[in-house]
């Protein structure tokens, strides 16, 4: 009877250790998953921010660029200054 009880305690202890290891592994896996999801979210946000900034800095398409409008100007009225010579 005593020997049987000792074996039961040992089996219960082993089961408890296995459950604890399983719980620890699941916790680590959940941590890794959360970290990966957070990194993905940050990458998406950074990508969106870069897309917004690149749109601000991008040159307009060639069909939108217009030639500057020049009014009829008398060439004689243009004054060229050479300061510092």
N, C-alpha and C positions, 0 to 999 in steps of 0.2 A: 504494500500500500504506500509506504513512504517513498519507495523507488518510483512508483507510478506517478506520484504527486510531483516529485522532482523533475521527471520527464515532461510533465504538463507545464510546470513553471518555465522550464527551458524552452519549450515550444512556444509558449505565450511570449516570452522575452524575444525570441527570434522573430515572431510575427510582428511584435511591436517595433523592432528595429527595421524590418522590411517596410512596414507602413510609414515609418518616419523617413526612411530613405526615399520612398516613392513620393511622399509629400514634398520633401526637399527638392527632388528632381522636377516635380511639377511647378514648384515655386520659381526655380531657376529658369525653366522654360517660359513661364509667364513673364518673368522679368525681361528675358531676351526678346520675346514677342513685343512687349510694350516699348522697349528701346528701339526696335526695328520700326514699329509703327510711328513713333515719335520722329525718328530720323526721316522716314518717308514724308511725313507731314511737313517737316522743316524744309526738305528738298523741294517739295511742291510749292511751298510759300516763297522760297528763294527764286524758283523758276518763274513764278508769277511776277515777282518784283522785277526780275531782270527783263521779262517780256514788256512790262510797263515802261521801264527805263529805256529799253531799246526802241520802243515805239516813239518815245519823246525825242530821241537822238537821231532817228532814221531820217534820211533825206526824203523829200516828197517824190513821188513817181515822176518820170520825165514828162508825161503828158500834162501834169499839173503845173510844172514850171513854165512861167510865161516870160516872154521877152520884156525887158524894162521899157516902159513907155517914155519916149523922148519927144518933148515938144519942140517946135521950131525955135531954135536958139540962134541968135546972131553970133557967129564965130568971133567977130570983132569985139563983142562985149565980154569975152572970156579974158580974165586977167590972170597971168601966170606970174607968181612971185618966186623969186630966188633969194630967200633970206639966208644969211650966213655965208655968202660967197664973196 
